Amino acid sequence: MDTARLDSLLAAFRQKKLLVVGDVMLDRFIWGAVSRISPEAPVPVVEVKSEDAYPGGAANVARNLLPFCGQVSVAGLVGDDVFAGELDGLLAASGIDTAGLMRDPEYQTIVKTRIVARNQQVVRIDRETRRALGEAMRARVLAFLESRLPEVDAVILEDYGKGFLTQALVDGLAERTRGTGLIVTVDPNPNNPLHWRGATAIKPNRSEAFQAAGLVESGLRSPATLDAALDELGQRLFRQWDTEMLLITLSEQGMALLRKEAPPFRLPALAREVFDVSGAGDTAIALFTLALSAGATPEEAAEISNHASGVVVGKIGTATLTPAELAASLHER
């Protein structure tokens, strides 16, 4: 992709409005140093230096979009607790529309707290209660989606398997988008096997793709072996999910864009150093969808997504990137 084409797409990004729907959460980081082992148990003592909080899960997808596009909205479920207020505040302060955050006093806002010392994660503490979306709340969510769909250029469904995305909700959204030409992409979770019929694109990672297809994942180290496996994988997933395309992230082997009746379009991994893969999948689906909505070809969208992911894995924490960083990565290569 040359400089002129990238600049044209980045300009088009700024005119787009995207809606992210899925499991929202709060990512908290406690940064510290370890200099001794506790006398009480054989565990490190972390001396806290600072603390940060960021939108996580589907909210992190929205956060990744924000530096690039004109308007970002997020829909998800939170509790009626202090963490919900903190998440809402972080999103609203950054300019993300939070009208779709549904509060439920019987629900606990999902919080993931990571304790990091010397750039190494020591432990993660999760606060969550997995519960399927109830009928009354589903009706509220669908009413919100119906009001917003005419205003947006694309919808991203981000499934962390926490219960927000149910088959009834996905089917309700599919009914409202069928025949509209609206781009709908999915980041699936194999522990929540749903039918994503009608989706424009689905983006599993390698292990999720093999699990969903019912195949055993092998080493797949040689390009020929990988391409043969991707061919069978694609055939199974296209039959199962009835989507137009698959974008499969392959960790150290980059990405593969699969389309029916076409050979895989493979992109190499670009990160020089990998510090933290937290949220890399969020970045991949965010930029891929935004690029498609702006008129990029699927191959161009995959290339942009691959570069964006390569930037964020070189950062620590639930990171995002800027248009300048994306442009620098593309121009460099």
N, C-alpha and C positions, 0 to 999 in steps of 0.2 A: 504494500500500500504506500503510495507516494505522499509527500507532504501536503499537496494541494487537496487530495482526496480526504485525508485525515482532517484537515482544517475545515473542509466543507461539512463533514459529518459532525465535528464538534460544535459547529455553529448550529446545525440542525438539532443537536441534542438539547440545546437551550430553549427550544420552542416546544418541547414535549412534556406531557403530563402523564405520570405513571402512578399506579395504585399497587401496593404490596399487601397481600392478604395471607395471614398465617399465624404461626406461634410466635408471639412477641415475648421478649424477656429482657431482663436487666443484667448486663455483664459488669461485675465489680472486680477490680484488681487491687490487691494489697501488695505493695512493693516494699521489699526489705532486704536485709543482709543476714547471712548466717555465719556465725563465728564460733559456735559451740553446740554441743549436744546436751539436751536436757538431762539433769540428774534424776528426773522423775521417770523417764522412759527413754528408750534409744531412738529419739526423734530430734531433728534439728530445731533449735530455737531461732525463730525469725524475728529480728528487731525491725519493727515497722518504720519505714521512712516516709511513705506517702500512700494515698489511696485515690483511685479514680473510678468513675462509673461511666458506662457507655450503653447505648441501646444495643440489644442483642437479638439473635434469631431473626425473625422477619423484620424487626425494627432495624437491624443492622443492614439488611438489604436496602431498606429505605435510606439509611444513612450513607451507603455507598453511592446511591443515585444522586444525592443532593448536590454535590459539587458540579454535576454535569447538566442536569435538566431543569426545566422551568418550574415544575411543581411536583411534589411527591406527597402522596397520602398513604396512610397505613391503617389497616383494619385487623384487629385481633382482640383477644380477651385478657383482661387483667382483673385483679382483685380490688377490693375497696380498702387498700392498705397503704402504708407509707411508701412501699416500693413502687406501687402504681403511680403515685404522685411524682416520685423521682423520675420514673421513666417518661411520663407525660411531659414533665418539665424539661427534660433533656431534649426530647423530640421537638417540642414547641419552640424552645429557645433557638434551635438550629434552623427553624423554618419549615419543619415537616408538619403537614396537616394531621391532627390527631383526633378528628371527629369520629373516626371509625374505631377508636379504642373503647370497647364495651366493658363497663365495670360490673362485676358480679360479687356481692359481699360474701358469697359462699365459695368463691374461688381464691386461690393463692397466687399472686403474681410470681412468675418464675424468675428466680434469681440464681445466677451462677457466679460464685466468688472464687477467684483464682489467687492463690498466694504465690508470689514470684520472688525468688531470691537469686541475685546474680544472673538475671535473664533466664533462669530455669524455673519452670513451674514446680512447686513443691507439692501442692495438693489443690484440689478443687472441691468446693462445698456447694451442693445443689439444694435449693429450696423449690420444691415443685409438688404439685398434686395432679396426676394425669387423670383427666375426666373428659368424656365425650361431650360435645356441645349439645345442650338440651334443645328441645323443640322451640320453646319461647325465645331463647337467645338466638337460635338459628334464624327465626323469622325476623328478628331485629337486624341481624347481620345482612340478610338478603335484601331487606328494605333499604339499608344503607348502600349496598352495592348497586342496587337498581337505580338509585338516585345519582350515583357517581359515574356509572359506566359510560353514559353519553358524553362525559367531559374528558375522559382519559384516552390516551393513545395505546396503552398496553397495561396488562395485569400480570403480576407475578404471584404465583401461589407457592409459598414457602412452608414446607412441611417438616417440622422437627419431631413429629410423632407424639405431640403432647395432648392431642385431642381436639384441637380447634377445627382442623380440616376433617370433616366427615364425608361419607359418600353422599349423604343428602345435601350437604352444603355445596359440594363440588358439582353435583348434578343440577342444583338450582342455579348456580353460576353459569353452567354450560347452556342451560335453557335460555338464559338471558343474553348470552353472547353469540348463540348460534345464528349464522347468516349475517352477522354484523361486520365481519372482516377484522374484528378487534384481535390484536395479538395477545395470546394467553400462553405464558410459559410456566413450567412447573419445576421446582426442586423437590423431588420425592423423598420419602423415607420408607425403607423396606419393611420397617416394623408397623407400618400403617398402609397395607396394600389396598390402594384405591384404584378405580378405573378412571383414567384421565382422558376419556374420549373427547376429541375435538380440540385438544391442546395444540398450539402451534409447534412448540418444542418442549422437550423434557430433558432435564440436566441431572442425571445421577452421577455419582463418582463411580470408580471402577468396582469396588466391592458391592455397592448398592445395585449396580447394573447386573452383575452376575447373580446376586441373590434374587433379584426380582425375576430374572430369566430362568431361575432354577438350574443354573450351571455352576460347576465347580471351578473356582478361580485358580489358575496355575501361575507359574512364574512369569510366563509370557515375555521373556527377555529379548528374543530376536524379533525384528520387525515383521518377518514373514509369519511367525507364529502368532504374533499379536493381531495382524491383519486378518488371519484366518479365524481367530477367535471372535474378533469384532464382527465379522460377517455373520456368523451364526448367532451371536448375541443380538445384533441388529434385527435379524429376521424374527427372532422370538419376541423382542420387545415391541417391534412395529405391530405384530399381530395382537399382542396383549394390550398395548396402550393406544393404538390407532392415532398416532401423532404424525405430523409432517416431518419432523426431524428429531434427532437425538444428539445432544452434546455431552460427551462422556469425558470427565476429567480423569486423567490417568497418572496422577502424582508425578513421579520423576520421569514418566514417559509423555508428559504433556497433555494434550487433549485430542479427541477425535470427534469430528462432526460426521454423523451418519444420516444419509437420506435414502429413501427407497430408490432402487434401480440406479444407484450411483456408488462408485468405490468410496471407501472412507477418506475423508480429508483430515490428515493428521498434522498436528502442530507440535513441535518439540517443546519441552520444558525450558523456561527462560530464566528462572531465578538462579543467580550466581551463588547466593547463600540463602538457606532456608532457616529463619529464626523461629517462626511461629506460623502454623497453618490455620490457626483459629480464624474463622470467617472467610477463608479464601473461596469457599464455594459460594458464599453470599456475594462476593465481589464478581465471581464468574457469571452467575445468573443475572445480576444487576446490569452489567455492561453489555452482555450478549443481548438481553431483551431491549435495552435502550437503543442499541445500534440497529436492531431489526426495525424498531418503531421509526427510526430516523431514515430508513430507506437503504441501509447497508445490505449487501448480499449476505446470505448465511455464512459464506466463507470469510467475508470481511468482519462480520459480527464475531465469529469464532476467533479470528486473529486479535481483535480488540480485547475480547474476553481473556484470551491467553496472556496477553501483555499485562493487563490489569492484575490478574492473579499473580503473575510473576513479580510484580512490584510489591503487593501486600504481604506475600510470604517472607519478604526480606525485612519486614518490620515486626516489632514485638507487640503482642496484644491484639485485640479485635480492631484491626487497622482498616483505613480507607486510603484512597489515593486522590490526587488532584489531576485535572486535565493536563497540567504542565508535566507531571510525572509520567502520565500515559504517553504524551507526545514524545517525551525524551526517550522512553523505552522503544517506541516504534521507530523513531528517527535513528537511534543508535544501531538498530539491526536492519 
